[in-house]
Amino acid sequence: MANAPKTSTTKQEKGSTGSNIFASLSIIFCLVIGALVWKYIMGDPNNFIDNNPENQPKPGNYFGMVYHAGFVVPVLLGEFLMVWVFAIERFIVIGRASGKGNVGNFVRKVQSLIGGGNIDSAIVECDKQKGSVANVIKSGLLKYKDVSANPDLDTEQATVAIQKEIEEATALEMPMLEKNLTVIATLVSIGTLTGLLGTVTGMIRAFAALATGGSPDSAMLANGISEALVNTATGIGTSTVAIIFYNIFTSKIDTLTYSIDEAGFSIIQTYAASHK
C-alpha cells in the first residue's frame, strides 16, 4: 500500500511531462504553419497585380489583402490555429475522462447500487464505464470494502479514510483535465494584444503615408489601413473562439467534478448509515 501513491505520482509526472512536450511542439508547429500559409498561400504571386507580391492585390482578392497586412498576420494565424489544436486535444482528454457512457446516468446507477448495499456491483459498473470519474469512484468503493472488513475502525475513522481516499484519487486523476486550459486562456488575451499590435503598426504606416511631402502615397496609405483592420479582425476572432472553447471546457470539468463529489458523498453517507 505504501508504494501505490508513488506509482500513481510517477504516472502523473509522466503524463504531465508528455503534456508539456505536446504543448511546446504544438505551439511551434502552429506558428510555423501560420508563417507558411502567410508566405506561400496568401503571398502567392497569383494573388497580386502583374503576379508581383509587391504590387496591390487583384480586385476582390482577400488573400493578397491579408498578405499585405504585415508581419503580425502569421503570428495571428498561428495563434488561431493553436486555439483549434488545443481545443481538439481537450475534447479528447475530457471525453476519455468521462468514460464510455453518460456520466450522469453512470453516477445515478452507482448511487442506486450503493444505496442498496451492492458495492461489488457498483465496482463492476466502474470497470465498465472507465475514465477518470469511474476511477475515482472505484477507489472510494474499494476503500469502503477495506474499512468494512476492519473491525478496529470506528465509523468516524472509516468515513474519514474513505473521504481521504476519494480526495487523493481526485487529486491524481483530475488535474490533467485542466492542463492545457491555461494555453487557451492565455490565447484569449494574447490574441487581442497581438491584433492590437498589428493595428498600431498599420496605423503607423498609414500616418507615414499621410506625412510624406506632396500628395500622400495612396498605396502605402491603403496598405496601412488594411494592415490595421485585418489584424484587428483576426485578433478579435482568435480571442472570441478561445473564450467560447474555454467556457465550454470549464463547464465540462465542473460537471465531472460535481459527479465525483456527488458519488463520493453517497459512498460516505451509505457507510455512515449502515454502521451506526
C-alpha positions in Angstrom: 0.0 0.0 0.0 2.9 2.4 0.8 4.2 2.1 -2.8 0.9 2.8 -4.5 0.9 6.6 -4.2 4.4 6.7 -5.5 3.4 4.7 -8.6 0.4 7.0 -9.2 2.5 10.1 -8.7 5.1 8.8 -11.2 2.4 8.2 -13.8 1.0 11.6 -13.2 4.5 13.1 -13.6 5.0 11.2 -16.9 1.6 12.4 -18.1 2.5 16.0 -17.2 5.8 15.8 -19.0 4.1 14.3 -22.1 1.5 17.1 -22.0 4.2 19.8 -21.7 6.1 18.3 -24.7 2.8 18.2 -26.7 2.0 21.9 -25.8 5.5 23.1 -26.7 5.6 21.2 -30.0 2.1 22.3 -30.9 2.8 26.0 -30.3 5.9 25.8 -32.5 4.1 23.8 -35.2 1.2 26.2 -35.3 3.4 29.3 -35.6 5.4 27.6 -38.4 2.2 26.6 -40.3 0.9 30.2 -39.8 4.1 31.6 -41.3 4.0 29.1 -44.3 0.3 29.9 -45.0 1.0 33.6 -44.9 4.2 33.4 -47.1 3.2 30.8 -49.7 -0.6 30.8 -49.9 -1.5 34.4 -49.1 1.7 35.6 -50.7 1.2 33.6 -53.9 2.1 35.8 -56.8 -1.2 34.9 -58.5 -3.0 37.0 -55.8 -1.4 40.2 -57.0 -1.4 42.5 -60.0 1.3 41.5 -62.6 2.0 38.5 -60.4 4.2 40.6 -58.1 3.6 40.4 -54.3 5.0 43.9 -54.1 2.0 45.2 -56.1 -1.5 45.7 -54.9 -3.8 42.6 -54.6 -6.0 41.9 -57.5 -9.5 43.3 -57.1 -11.5 41.3 -54.6 -8.5 39.1 -53.7 -8.8 38.7 -49.9 -5.6 36.6 -49.6 -3.5 39.3 -51.2 -5.0 41.9 -48.9 -4.3 39.8 -45.8 -0.7 39.2 -47.0 -0.1 43.0 -47.2 -1.4 43.3 -43.6 2.2 42.8 -42.4 4.4 40.6 -40.3 1.9 40.2 -37.4 -0.5 38.2 -39.6 1.5 34.9 -39.5 1.6 35.2 -35.7 -2.1 35.7 -35.5 -2.7 32.8 -37.9 -0.6 30.6 -35.7 -2.5 31.7 -32.6 -5.8 31.0 -34.3 -4.6 27.5 -35.2 -3.4 26.9 -31.6 -6.9 27.5 -30.3 -8.3 24.8 -32.5 -5.4 22.3 -31.8 -5.7 22.7 -28.1 -9.5 22.6 -28.2 -9.5 19.3 -30.1 -6.9 17.9 -27.6 -9.1 19.0 -24.6 -12.2 17.4 -26.2 -10.3 14.1 -26.5 -8.9 14.2 -22.9 -12.2 15.3 -21.3 -14.1 12.7 -23.4 -11.8 9.9 -22.1 -12.2 11.2 -18.5 -16.0 11.0 -18.9 -15.8 7.3 -19.8 -17.8 5.2 -22.2 -21.3 6.2 -21.2 -23.2 9.2 -20.0 -21.6 10.4 -16.7 -24.9 11.5 -15.1 -26.6 8.1 -15.8 -23.5 6.3 -14.5 -23.4 8.2 -11.3 -27.2 7.7 -10.7 -26.8 3.9 -11.3 -23.8 3.7 -8.9 -25.7 5.7 -6.3 -28.6 3.3 -6.6 -26.3 0.3 -6.2 -24.5 1.8 -3.2 -27.8 2.7 -1.6 -28.8 -1.0 -1.9 -25.5 -2.2 -0.5 -24.4 -3.7 -3.8 -20.8 -2.4 -3.5 -19.4 -5.1 -5.8 -21.9 -4.4 -8.5 -21.0 -0.7 -8.3 -17.3 -1.6 -8.7 -18.2 -3.6 -11.8 -20.1 -0.6 -13.2 -17.0 1.5 -12.7 -14.9 -1.1 -14.6 -17.5 -0.9 -17.5 -17.6 2.9 -17.5 -13.8 3.6 -17.3 -12.4 7.1 -17.4 -11.3 9.4 -14.6 -14.7 9.7 -12.9 -15.1 6.0 -12.7 -11.6 5.5 -11.4 -12.1 7.9 -8.6 -15.4 6.4 -7.6 -13.9 2.9 -7.8 -11.1 4.0 -5.4 -13.7 5.1 -2.9 -15.7 1.9 -3.2 -12.6 -0.3 -2.7 -11.7 1.7 0.4 -15.3 1.2 1.5 -14.8 -2.6 1.3 -11.4 -2.3 3.0 -12.7 -0.3 6.0 -15.8 -2.5 6.3 -13.5 -5.5 6.7 -11.5 -3.8 9.5 -13.4 -4.1 12.8 -10.8 -1.9 14.6 -12.0 1.3 12.9 -15.0 3.2 14.3 -17.5 4.8 11.9 -15.9 8.3 12.1 -12.4 7.0 11.3 -13.7 4.9 8.5 -15.6 7.7 6.8 -12.6 10.0 7.1 -10.4 7.2 5.5 -12.9 6.9 2.6 -13.1 10.6 2.1 -9.3 10.9 2.1 -9.1 8.1 -0.5 -11.5 9.8 -2.8 -9.7 13.2 -2.4 -6.3 11.6 -3.2 -7.7 9.8 -6.2 -9.3 13.0 -7.5 -6.0 14.8 -7.0 -4.3 12.3 -9.2 -7.0 12.0 -11.9 -8.4 15.5 -12.4 -5.5 17.9 -12.8 -4.7 16.7 -16.3 -8.2 17.9 -17.4 -7.1 21.5 -16.8 -3.6 21.0 -18.1 -3.7 22.9 -21.3 -6.6 25.2 -20.5 -4.1 27.8 -19.4 -2.9 27.9 -23.0 -6.4 28.6 -24.3 -7.0 31.2 -21.5 -3.7 32.9 -22.4 -4.7 33.0 -26.1 -7.8 34.9 -25.1 -5.6 37.8 -24.1 -2.7 37.3 -26.4 -4.9 37.2 -29.5 -6.4 40.6 -28.7 -3.0 42.1 -27.8 -1.3 40.7 -31.0 -4.2 42.1 -33.0 -3.7 45.5 -31.3 0.0 45.4 -32.1 -0.9 44.8 -35.8 -3.4 47.6 -35.6 -0.8 50.1 -34.2 1.8 49.1 -36.8 -0.8 49.5 -39.6 -1.8 53.0 -38.4 1.9 54.0 -38.2 2.2 53.1 -41.9 -1.0 54.9 -42.7 0.1 58.1 -41.0 3.6 57.8 -42.5 1.9 57.8 -45.9 0.0 61.0 -45.0 3.2 62.6 -43.7 5.0 62.3 -47.0 5.7 65.5 -48.8 3.4 66.4 -51.6 0.4 64.2 -52.3 0.1 61.2 -49.9 1.2 57.8 -51.2 -2.3 56.2 -51.7 -0.9 52.7 -52.0 1.0 53.0 -48.7 -2.0 54.6 -47.1 -4.3 51.8 -48.2 -1.8 49.1 -47.1 -1.5 50.7 -43.6 -5.3 50.9 -43.1 -5.7 47.3 -44.4 -3.0 46.1 -42.0 -4.7 47.8 -39.1 -8.2 46.4 -39.9 -7.1 42.8 -40.9 -5.0 42.4 -37.7 -7.8 43.8 -35.5 -10.4 41.4 -37.0 -8.1 38.4 -36.8 -7.1 39.2 -33.2 -10.7 39.6 -32.1 -11.7 36.4 -33.9 -9.0 34.4 -32.2 -9.9 35.7 -28.8 -13.7 35.1 -29.4 -13.2 31.4 -30.4 -10.8 30.9 -27.4 -13.3 32.3 -24.9 -16.0 30.1 -26.3 -13.9 26.9 -26.0 -12.6 27.9 -22.6 -16.1 28.3 -21.2 -17.2 25.0 -22.7 -14.3 23.1 -21.2 -14.6 24.7 -17.7 -18.3 23.8 -17.7 -17.5 20.2 -18.7 -14.8 19.9 -16.0 -17.2 21.4 -13.4 -19.8 18.7 -14.3 -17.2 15.9 -13.9 -16.1 17.3 -10.6 -19.7 17.6 -9.4 -20.3 14.0 -10.4 -17.4 12.8 -8.4 -18.4 14.8 -5.3 -22.0 13.5 -5.6 -20.9 9.9 -5.8 -18.3 10.3 -3.1 -20.9 11.8 -0.8 -23.2 8.9 -1.4 -20.5 6.4 -0.6 -19.7 8.1 2.7 -23.3 8.6 3.7 -24.1 5.0 2.9 -21.3 3.7 5.0 -22.2 6.0 7.9 -25.8 5.0 7.8 -25.0 1.3 7.7 -22.5 1.4 10.6 -24.3 3.4 13.2 
